[in-house]
């Protein structure tokens, strides 16, 4: 599994999920969210909206970015 971000300013890096990993809330917050927001900030230094789909790890209350 791979995760990446795209926007009108460009595309982020590909982030490969560990082969045996279950992408639950903990994995999402500790591994992917930080990397994806770093990529977004590098592409768009000013304000941006971080959008997610409706995967269970994304819809948990703690995963919501404000």
C-alpha positions in Angstrom: 0.0 0.0 0.0 1.2 3.5 -0.7 0.1 7.0 0.3 0.7 10.3 -1.4 -0.7 13.8 -1.7 -1.4 15.9 -4.7 -2.4 19.5 -5.2 -2.4 22.2 -7.8 1.1 23.2 -6.7 2.5 19.7 -7.4 2.7 16.2 -5.9 4.2 14.9 -2.7 6.5 11.9 -2.1 5.2 8.4 -2.2 5.1 6.9 1.3 5.0 3.1 1.4 3.1 1.4 4.2 5.0 -1.4 6.0 4.0 -4.7 4.4 2.5 -6.2 7.6 1.1 -3.0 8.9 -2.6 -2.4 9.6 -3.4 1.2 8.8 -5.4 2.0 12.0 -5.6 5.4 13.7 -2.3 4.9 15.6 -0.3 4.0 12.4 -2.0 6.8 10.4 -1.2 9.5 13.0 2.3 8.3 13.8 3.5 7.5 10.3 1.5 9.0 7.5 -0.1 12.2 8.7 3.2 13.8 9.7 4.8 12.9 6.4 1.8 14.0 4.3 1.6 17.4 6.0 5.4 17.9 5.6 5.0 17.3 1.9 2.1 19.7 1.7 3.9 22.5 3.6 6.9 22.1 1.2 4.6 22.5 -1.8 2.4 25.2 -0.3 4.2 27.2 2.4 1.1 29.3 3.2 -2.4 28.1 4.0 -3.8 24.8 2.8 -6.7 22.4 3.5 -5.8 18.9 4.3 -8.5 16.7 2.8 -8.9 13.0 3.5 -11.3 10.3 2.2 -13.6 8.3 4.4 -11.2 5.5 5.4 -11.8 4.5 9.1 -8.4 5.7 10.2 -9.2 9.1 8.6 -12.7 9.6 10.2 -11.7 9.0 13.8 -12.1 12.1 15.9 -8.3 12.3 16.7 -7.4 12.2 13.0 -9.4 15.3 12.1 -7.0 18.1 11.3 -8.4 21.6 12.1 
